Amino acid sequence: MKSFIRNLTPRGEVFLVFAIWIGLGITAQNLGRHLMPGAPLKGEFSNLGQMGLAIYELLVLALVFLYIGRIRGWSFASFGFQISWKWTGLGVLLFVPTK
């Protein structure tokens, strides 16, 4: 499996990441429907449910990138990520709720 991932083209790698990322969500959703067949399906979406789904998908995406990146020998330094107070402060300001 590792040699397969190392030999992927960039396009193939993107396809693999999306297939795992989206595939896990679809599989979990379908598995939940099969395990609880009598559960009602609601047409409503709650903010809390959507936030949980977004966090779950971002977590899965990060784990897939970390796994594939480790196999290919990448590190955070290769992406150019540098933590600075300026950008951290800007991120906190963007997160503060307004009315």
SEVEX-126266 format. One line per 2 residues: their letters; for each residue x, y, z of N, C-alpha, C, O. Coordinates in nm, 2 decimals. Each point is the difference from the previous one (the first is absolute). Last residue first. Layout:
SEVEX-126266
a> X,Y,Z,X,Y,Z,X,Y,Z,X,Y,Z ~ ...
end
This chain:
SEVEX-126266
kt> -2.30,4.09,1.63,-0.14,0.00,-0.01,-0.05,0.07,-0.13,-0.12,0.01,-0.02 ~ 0.58,-0.32,0.14,-0.05,0.13,0.00,-0.15,0.00,-0.01,-0.06,-0.10,-0.04
pv> 0.51,-0.25,0.19,-0.14,0.03,-0.05,-0.04,0.14,0.01,0.04,0.07,0.09 ~ 0.47,-0.29,-0.15,-0.09,0.07,0.10,-0.13,0.03,-0.06,-0.01,0.06,-0.11
fl> 0.38,-0.25,-0.14,-0.09,-0.10,0.06,-0.09,0.07,0.10,-0.10,-0.06,0.04 ~ 0.43,0.30,-0.28,-0.10,-0.05,-0.09,-0.09,-0.09,0.06,-0.12,-0.02,-0.04
lv> 0.48,0.18,0.30,-0.09,0.11,-0.04,-0.11,-0.05,-0.09,-0.12,0.04,0.01 ~ 0.47,-0.34,0.08,-0.09,0.02,0.12,-0.10,0.11,-0.03,-0.12,-0.02,0.04
gl> 0.45,-0.05,-0.36,-0.10,-0.11,0.00,-0.09,0.01,0.12,-0.12,-0.03,-0.02 ~ 0.46,0.35,-0.01,-0.09,0.02,-0.11,-0.11,-0.11,0.00,-0.12,0.02,-0.02
gt> 0.49,-0.07,0.31,-0.09,0.11,0.05,-0.11,0.03,-0.11,-0.12,0.02,0.04 ~ 0.46,-0.32,-0.16,-0.09,-0.06,0.11,-0.10,0.10,0.05,-0.11,-0.04,0.02
wk> 0.43,0.18,-0.33,-0.10,-0.08,-0.06,-0.09,-0.07,0.10,-0.12,-0.02,-0.03 ~ 0.48,0.28,0.20,-0.08,0.09,-0.09,-0.12,-0.08,-0.06,-0.11,0.04,0.01
ws> 0.45,-0.26,0.25,-0.10,0.07,0.08,-0.09,0.09,-0.08,-0.12,0.01,0.03 ~ 0.35,-0.45,-0.24,0.04,0.13,0.05,-0.11,0.06,0.07,-0.12,-0.03,-0.02
iq> 0.32,-0.46,-0.22,-0.09,0.06,0.10,0.05,0.13,0.03,0.11,0.02,0.04 ~ -0.05,-0.31,-0.50,0.08,0.06,0.11,-0.10,0.07,0.09,-0.08,0.08,-0.04
fg> 0.12,-0.44,-0.42,-0.08,0.05,0.11,0.09,0.05,0.11,0.09,-0.06,0.05 ~ 0.01,-0.15,-0.50,0.02,0.14,0.03,-0.08,0.06,0.11,-0.01,0.12,0.01
fs> 0.06,-0.59,-0.20,-0.11,0.08,-0.04,0.02,0.15,0.02,-0.08,0.08,-0.05 ~ 0.40,-0.40,0.19,0.00,0.00,-0.15,-0.12,0.07,-0.05,-0.01,0.04,-0.12
af> 0.07,-0.09,0.59,0.10,0.10,-0.06,-0.01,0.00,-0.15,0.02,0.10,-0.06 ~ -0.26,-0.43,0.31,-0.07,0.14,0.00,0.09,0.10,-0.06,-0.05,0.10,-0.06
sw> 0.15,-0.58,-0.13,-0.01,0.06,0.14,-0.08,0.13,-0.01,-0.02,0.05,-0.11 ~ 0.11,-0.54,-0.21,-0.02,0.14,0.02,0.00,0.03,0.15,-0.02,-0.08,0.08
gr> 0.07,-0.36,-0.33,0.12,0.07,0.06,-0.02,0.15,0.02,0.10,0.07,0.00 ~ -0.41,-0.44,-0.16,0.08,0.06,-0.10,0.12,0.08,0.05,0.07,0.06,-0.08
ir> -0.37,-0.28,0.38,0.05,-0.10,-0.09,0.09,0.06,-0.11,0.10,-0.06,-0.04 ~ -0.32,0.35,0.33,0.10,-0.07,0.07,0.06,-0.11,-0.09,0.12,-0.02,0.01
gi> -0.49,0.26,-0.17,0.12,0.08,0.01,0.12,-0.06,0.07,0.11,0.01,-0.04 ~ -0.54,-0.22,0.03,0.07,-0.01,-0.13,0.12,0.09,-0.01,0.10,-0.04,-0.06
yl> -0.34,0.04,0.47,0.04,-0.13,-0.04,0.07,-0.01,-0.13,0.11,-0.06,-0.01 ~ -0.30,0.47,0.15,0.12,-0.03,0.08,0.05,-0.14,-0.03,0.12,-0.02,-0.01
fv> -0.51,0.16,-0.21,0.11,0.08,-0.05,0.13,-0.04,0.08,0.11,-0.01,-0.05 ~ -0.52,-0.17,0.19,0.04,-0.06,-0.12,0.12,0.07,-0.06,0.10,-0.06,-0.05
la> -0.29,0.23,0.45,0.07,-0.13,0.02,0.04,-0.06,-0.13,0.11,-0.06,0.00 ~ -0.35,0.46,-0.03,0.14,0.03,0.06,0.07,-0.14,0.03,0.12,-0.01,-0.03
lv> -0.57,0.00,-0.12,0.09,0.05,-0.11,0.14,0.02,0.05,0.10,-0.03,-0.06 ~ -0.43,-0.10,0.37,0.03,-0.11,-0.09,0.10,0.05,-0.11,0.09,-0.07,-0.03
ll> -0.25,0.40,0.32,0.08,-0.09,0.07,0.05,-0.12,-0.08,0.11,-0.04,-0.01 ~ -0.43,0.34,-0.16,0.13,0.07,0.00,0.10,-0.09,0.07,0.12,-0.01,-0.03
ey> -0.57,-0.13,0.02,0.06,-0.01,-0.13,0.14,0.06,0.00,0.09,-0.05,-0.07 ~ -0.34,0.08,0.47,0.03,-0.14,-0.03,0.07,-0.01,-0.14,0.11,-0.07,-0.01
ia> -0.28,0.49,0.14,0.12,-0.04,0.08,0.05,-0.14,-0.03,0.12,-0.02,-0.01 ~ -0.52,0.17,-0.19,0.12,0.07,-0.06,0.12,-0.03,0.08,0.11,-0.02,-0.06
lg> -0.51,-0.16,0.22,0.03,-0.06,-0.13,0.13,0.06,-0.06,0.09,-0.06,-0.05 ~ -0.28,0.25,0.44,0.06,-0.12,0.03,0.05,-0.08,-0.12,0.11,-0.05,-0.01
mq> -0.36,0.45,-0.04,0.14,0.03,0.05,0.07,-0.13,0.03,0.12,-0.01,-0.02 ~ -0.56,-0.03,-0.11,0.08,0.04,-0.11,0.14,0.04,0.04,0.10,-0.03,-0.07
gl> -0.42,-0.08,0.40,0.03,-0.12,-0.08,0.09,0.04,-0.12,0.09,-0.08,-0.03 ~ -0.24,0.43,0.31,0.09,-0.09,0.07,0.04,-0.12,-0.08,0.11,-0.04,0.00
ns> -0.44,0.33,-0.17,0.13,0.06,0.00,0.11,-0.08,0.06,0.11,-0.02,-0.04 ~ -0.54,-0.22,-0.17,0.03,0.09,0.11,0.14,0.06,-0.02,0.09,-0.06,-0.06
fe> -0.48,-0.14,-0.29,0.14,0.00,0.04,0.02,0.09,0.11,-0.05,0.12,-0.01 ~ -0.39,-0.41,-0.23,0.06,0.11,0.06,0.14,-0.02,0.03,0.05,-0.11,0.03
gk> -0.37,-0.21,-0.21,0.05,0.09,-0.10,0.06,0.13,0.06,0.04,0.09,-0.08 ~ -0.07,-0.62,0.28,-0.06,0.14,0.00,0.06,0.08,-0.11,0.11,-0.02,-0.04
lp> -0.20,-0.52,0.17,0.08,0.09,-0.07,-0.06,0.13,-0.01,-0.11,0.02,-0.04 ~ 0.06,-0.44,0.41,-0.06,0.09,-0.09,0.11,0.08,-0.07,0.09,0.05,0.06
ag> -0.02,-0.56,0.13,0.02,0.14,0.03,-0.06,0.09,-0.10,0.02,-0.02,-0.12 ~ 0.01,-0.47,0.11,-0.13,0.06,0.04,0.02,0.15,0.04,-0.10,0.06,0.03
pm> 0.47,-0.35,-0.16,-0.09,0.02,-0.12,-0.13,0.07,0.04,-0.07,0.05,-0.08 ~ 0.58,-0.10,0.26,-0.13,0.05,0.06,-0.10,0.02,-0.11,-0.03,0.11,-0.03
lh> 0.44,-0.30,-0.09,0.00,-0.04,0.14,-0.12,0.04,0.07,-0.05,-0.06,0.10 ~ 0.12,0.19,-0.55,-0.02,-0.14,0.00,0.00,-0.05,0.15,-0.08,-0.10,0.03
rg> 0.17,0.56,-0.12,-0.14,-0.03,-0.05,-0.03,-0.15,0.01,-0.11,-0.04,0.03 ~ 0.55,0.18,0.07,-0.09,0.05,0.10,-0.15,-0.03,-0.04,-0.08,-0.03,0.09
ln> 0.42,-0.05,-0.40,0.00,-0.10,0.11,-0.09,0.04,0.11,-0.07,-0.09,0.06 ~ 0.12,0.39,-0.42,-0.08,-0.12,-0.04,0.00,-0.11,0.11,-0.10,-0.07,0.02
qa> 0.36,0.46,0.06,-0.14,0.04,-0.01,-0.09,-0.12,-0.04,-0.10,-0.03,0.06 ~ 0.57,-0.02,-0.05,-0.05,0.02,0.14,-0.15,0.03,-0.01,-0.08,-0.05,0.09
ti> 0.31,0.02,-0.50,-0.01,-0.13,0.06,-0.06,0.01,0.14,-0.09,-0.08,0.04 ~ 0.18,0.48,-0.27,-0.11,-0.08,-0.06,-0.02,-0.13,0.06,-0.11,-0.05,0.03
gl> 0.48,0.30,0.11,-0.13,0.07,0.04,-0.12,-0.07,-0.06,-0.10,-0.02,0.07 ~ 0.53,-0.13,-0.19,-0.02,-0.03,0.14,-0.13,0.06,0.05,-0.08,-0.06,0.07
gi> 0.23,0.15,-0.52,-0.05,-0.13,0.02,-0.03,-0.04,0.14,-0.09,-0.07,0.03 ~ 0.29,0.49,-0.15,-0.15,0.00,-0.02,-0.05,-0.15,0.02,-0.11,-0.01,0.05
wi> 0.57,0.06,0.02,-0.07,0.10,0.07,-0.15,0.00,-0.01,-0.07,-0.01,0.09 ~ 0.36,-0.28,-0.36,0.00,-0.04,0.15,-0.09,0.10,0.08,-0.08,-0.04,0.08
af> 0.14,0.15,-0.53,-0.08,-0.13,0.01,0.00,-0.04,0.14,-0.11,-0.05,0.05 ~ 0.36,0.43,-0.15,-0.14,0.03,-0.01,-0.08,-0.13,0.02,-0.11,0.00,0.06
vl> 0.58,-0.05,-0.08,-0.04,0.08,0.12,-0.15,0.02,0.00,-0.07,-0.02,0.10 ~ 0.25,-0.18,-0.48,0.00,-0.09,0.11,-0.04,0.07,0.13,-0.08,-0.05,0.08
fv> 0.13,0.31,-0.47,-0.12,-0.09,-0.01,0.00,-0.10,0.12,-0.11,-0.02,0.05 ~ 0.48,0.30,-0.09,-0.12,0.08,0.03,-0.12,-0.09,0.00,-0.09,0.01,0.08
eg> 0.48,-0.21,-0.22,0.01,0.02,0.14,-0.13,0.09,0.05,-0.06,-0.03,0.10 ~ 0.13,-0.05,-0.56,-0.04,-0.12,0.06,0.00,0.01,0.16,-0.09,-0.05,0.06
rp> 0.26,0.41,-0.32,-0.14,-0.01,-0.03,-0.06,-0.13,0.07,-0.11,0.00,0.06 ~ 0.58,0.07,-0.04,-0.07,0.10,0.08,-0.15,-0.01,-0.02,-0.08,0.01,0.10
tl> 0.33,-0.46,-0.17,0.02,0.13,-0.06,-0.08,0.10,0.09,-0.08,-0.04,0.08 ~ 0.28,-0.43,0.12,-0.11,0.07,-0.06,0.04,0.13,-0.07,0.09,0.07,0.05
nr> 0.18,-0.40,0.21,0.01,0.00,-0.15,-0.12,0.08,-0.06,-0.01,0.00,-0.13 ~ 0.05,-0.08,0.61,0.12,0.07,-0.05,0.01,0.02,-0.15,0.05,0.10,-0.04
if> -0.40,-0.36,0.23,-0.02,0.14,0.03,0.12,0.08,-0.04,-0.01,0.11,-0.06 ~ 0.04,-0.58,0.01,-0.11,0.05,-0.08,-0.02,0.16,0.02,-0.01,0.07,-0.10
sk> 0.30,-0.31,0.38,0.06,0.03,-0.13,-0.10,0.05,-0.10,0.03,0.08,-0.09 ~ -0.19,-0.20,0.52,0.09,0.12,0.01,0.07,0.03,-0.14,0.01,0.11,-0.04
m> -0.28,-0.50,0.09,-0.08,0.12,0.00,0.09,0.13,0.00,-0.03,0.09,-0.07
end
